[in-house]
Each structure stands twice: as structure tokens, then as C-alpha cells.
Amino acid sequence: MNETFDWPAYIRLMEQLLAMPLDDARRAELEIQLTRIAAMAAPLLAFPLDNRQDVAGVYRL
């Protein structure tokens, strides 16, 4: 599965929600870091679990 995520939009939204304005250089670096973190997490998230293994609950608003 090849999903893409709109990191710039996410970063802009988080800037607003956290009232933490960033300059363009910081936004670009944050996008790089978030992309790296997502790439590192992908294999773990793709790891299949046995039917007997419990997964953490997913809470949605």
C-alpha cells in the first residue's frame, strides 16, 4: 500500500492549533523529520498480528 500524507497541510494545522507559528525553514525541516519518522514506523505498522493477539483500542472523537 502506497499512501501519501499531506505533511505541509498537517504542519499548518498544528501551527494553528498549538498557536506556534513557524518560519518556512522550520516547516521544511519538520516535514523532512515527520516523513522520516513515518518511513521508520511503516514496517512496524505493517507487521501482521495473530488473531489471538490483542491490539490497542482506537479512540476517535
N, C-alpha and C positions, 0 to 999 in steps of 0.2 A: 504494500500500500504506500503510495507516494503522496502524502498530504503536504500542503504548504500552509503556512500560517502567516498572517499579515502582522509581522512584528512592529513595523512603524506605526500602524494604527493602534496596536496594543500599548506601545510605549506612550503615544499621545494621550490615550485614555487614562493610563496610570498617572501621567503627569497631572491631569486634571483632577482625578480622584484624590491623589495624595497632596495636591497643591504644591508640587515640587517642579517648577519649570527647569528645563534642561536646555543647553545650547545644542547646536547642530552636531558638534564634535562628540559630545557626550551621548546624544541619541544614537549616533552611528556606532560608537563603541559598545553601547548597551545592546544594540541589535546584533552585533557580532557575538557578544558573550551569550546572549539568550539563544542564538542559533546553535552555538557550540554545546550549550547545556542540553538543548533538545536533542541534538545528534547523539550525545552520550547516553541520554535516557532512553532513546528509541529501542535498543536491543533489550533492555530490561522490561520495557512496556510490552514488547512483542513476545516475551517468554511465556510459553503456554503453561497453564496451571492445570493440575489434576482436578477432576470433578470433586474429589474429596477435600481439596484444599479450599479453605475459606478465603475470600478476598475482602478487603476493607470495603465498607459501605460507601456509597456515593451519595453525597448530600447535595441537593440542588435547591436554590432559592425559588 
